[in-house]
Amino acid sequence: MTEYDDRVEEQRVRLKYEEWSKGVKHLIAQNGVIETAFNNGDIKYETRQPDGSFKTKWHRENASKESLMNRFGQILADRRIWQ
């Protein structure tokens, strides 16, 4: 049964990567604008309107999957060092 261990580990890392890429990197609120940056490079801007509603604008990074996987690998390596 150990013949599939590497495939199982690859899938486990891929699932962790997908979860990480949707996570919030940072959140900044100033001058009526809420900026939410995600780990995949996308940024969402929300501006409060006078009627109380929010106007949403997206900046899509469209980073390659390879570069995001490299960034995720660096974060995993850093976590191993500090644990």
C-alpha positions as a Markdown table, in Angstrom:
| # | Residue | x | y | z |
|---|---|---|---|---|
| 1 | Met | 0.0 | 0.0 | 0.0 |
| 2 | Thr | 3.0 | 2.3 | 0.2 |
| 3 | Glu | 3.2 | 2.6 | -3.6 |
| 4 | Tyr | 0.7 | 5.5 | -3.5 |
| 5 | Asp | 2.1 | 7.5 | -0.6 |
| 6 | Asp | 3.7 | 10.1 | -2.9 |
| 7 | Arg | 0.5 | 10.6 | -4.8 |
| 8 | Val | -1.5 | 11.0 | -1.6 |
| 9 | Glu | 1.0 | 13.5 | -0.2 |
| 10 | Glu | 0.9 | 15.5 | -3.5 |
| 11 | Gln | -2.9 | 15.7 | -3.3 |
| 12 | Arg | -2.7 | 16.7 | 0.4 |
| 13 | Val | -0.4 | 19.5 | -0.5 |
| 14 | Arg | -2.5 | 20.6 | -3.5 |
| 15 | Leu | -5.6 | 20.8 | -1.3 |
| 16 | Lys | -3.7 | 22.8 | 1.3 |
| 17 | Tyr | -2.5 | 25.1 | -1.4 |
| 18 | Glu | -6.1 | 25.7 | -2.8 |
| 19 | Glu | -7.3 | 26.5 | 0.7 |
| 20 | Trp | -4.4 | 28.8 | 1.3 |
| 21 | Ser | -4.8 | 30.7 | -2.0 |
| 22 | Lys | -8.4 | 31.7 | -1.1 |
| 23 | Gly | -7.3 | 33.0 | 2.4 |
| 24 | Val | -6.9 | 36.7 | 3.3 |
| 25 | Lys | -3.4 | 38.0 | 3.3 |
| 26 | His | -4.3 | 41.4 | 4.9 |
| 27 | Leu | -7.1 | 43.8 | 5.4 |
| 28 | Ile | -6.8 | 47.6 | 5.4 |
| 29 | Ala | -9.6 | 50.1 | 6.1 |
| 30 | Gln | -8.9 | 53.8 | 5.5 |
| 31 | Asn | -10.7 | 56.8 | 4.1 |
| 32 | Gly | -13.9 | 54.9 | 3.6 |
| 33 | Val | -12.2 | 52.1 | 1.5 |
| 34 | Ile | -11.8 | 48.5 | 2.7 |
| 35 | Glu | -9.0 | 46.8 | 0.9 |
| 36 | Thr | -8.9 | 43.0 | 1.2 |
| 37 | Ala | -5.8 | 41.3 | -0.3 |
| 38 | Phe | -5.9 | 37.5 | -0.8 |
| 39 | Asn | -3.0 | 35.1 | -0.9 |
| 40 | Asn | -3.4 | 34.5 | -4.6 |
| 41 | Gly | -2.7 | 38.2 | -5.3 |
| 42 | Asp | -6.3 | 39.3 | -5.9 |
| 43 | Ile | -7.4 | 42.5 | -4.2 |
| 44 | Lys | -11.0 | 43.5 | -3.4 |
| 45 | Tyr | -11.8 | 47.2 | -2.8 |
| 46 | Glu | -15.1 | 48.1 | -1.1 |
| 47 | Thr | -16.2 | 51.7 | -0.9 |
| 48 | Arg | -19.1 | 52.8 | 1.3 |
| 49 | Gln | -21.7 | 54.8 | -0.6 |
| 50 | Pro | -23.7 | 57.7 | 0.9 |
| 51 | Asp | -26.8 | 55.5 | 1.0 |
| 52 | Gly | -25.0 | 52.9 | 3.2 |
| 53 | Ser | -24.4 | 50.3 | 0.5 |
| 54 | Phe | -21.0 | 49.2 | -0.7 |
| 55 | Lys | -19.5 | 49.4 | -4.2 |
| 56 | Thr | -17.1 | 46.5 | -4.9 |
| 57 | Lys | -14.2 | 46.7 | -7.3 |
| 58 | Trp | -11.7 | 43.8 | -8.0 |
| 59 | His | -8.1 | 43.8 | -9.0 |
| 60 | Arg | -7.3 | 40.3 | -10.4 |
| 61 | Glu | -3.6 | 39.4 | -10.3 |
| 62 | Asn | -3.9 | 36.3 | -12.6 |
| 63 | Ala | -0.6 | 35.0 | -11.2 |
| 64 | Ser | 0.6 | 31.7 | -12.6 |
| 65 | Lys | -0.2 | 28.5 | -10.7 |
| 66 | Glu | 3.5 | 27.7 | -10.6 |
| 67 | Ser | 4.5 | 31.0 | -9.0 |
| 68 | Leu | 1.7 | 30.7 | -6.4 |
| 69 | Met | 2.8 | 27.1 | -5.6 |
| 70 | Asn | 6.4 | 28.4 | -5.1 |
| 71 | Arg | 5.1 | 31.1 | -2.7 |
| 72 | Phe | 3.1 | 28.5 | -0.8 |
| 73 | Gly | 6.1 | 26.2 | -0.6 |
| 74 | Gln | 8.2 | 29.0 | 0.9 |
| 75 | Ile | 5.5 | 29.6 | 3.5 |
| 76 | Leu | 5.4 | 25.9 | 4.4 |
| 77 | Ala | 9.2 | 25.9 | 4.8 |
| 78 | Asp | 9.0 | 29.0 | 7.0 |
| 79 | Arg | 6.4 | 27.4 | 9.2 |
| 80 | Arg | 8.5 | 24.3 | 9.7 |
| 81 | Ile | 11.5 | 26.4 | 10.8 |
| 82 | Trp | 9.5 | 28.4 | 13.4 |
| 83 | Gln | 7.5 | 25.4 | 14.9 |
